[in-house]
Amino acid sequence: MTKHQFIAGMGMGLAAGAALGMAMSGTKKREIKRAADKAIKAVGEVVENLSDNIGM
């Protein structure tokens, strides 16, 4: 495992945990759902950029 893979994995885990935590909080579900959707899209973009930079 290289350092880049570790960092990418940590970033994905952090973003997934934040999105899940927001989704489970129970306040205004519509706003949370929108924020989670945005977070998931952002994570996808970050992973894509990281994989392009790493050369995967």
N, C-alpha and C positions, 0 to 999 in steps of 0.2 A: 504494500500500500504506500503510495507516495503522499507527500505533504499536501499536494493539490487535491487529491481525492478525499483526504481527511477533512480539509477545509470545506470542500463542496458538500460533503456529508453533514458536517456540523451546521452549515448554513441552511441546508434543506430541513434538517431536524429542528432547528430553531424556528424557522418560518412556519413549519407544520405545527409545532407546539403552540406558537403564538396564535395561529389561525384557529386551532382547536380550542384553546383557552377562551378566545373571544366568542366562539360559537357556543360554548358551554356556560357562559356567564349569566344568561337568562334575561338580560335587559333588552329592550327594543329589538326584537328578533330581526326585523327587516333591515335595520341599520347594520347589525352585526353580520347578517348574511352578505350584505353588499361589501362590507369591509373584508370578510373572509374571501369572497370571490376575487377582490382586488389583490389580496395577499397571495392567493394561489396563482393568479396570473403573473404577479411580480416574481414569485419563486420560479415559475417556469422560465421567465426571461433570464433570470440570474443563472439558472442551471444551464440554459442554452449558451449564454455568453461565456460561462466558465468552461464548458465543454469545448467551445470553439477555440478559446484561448489555450487550453491544454492540448488540443489537437485530437480529441476523441472522436 
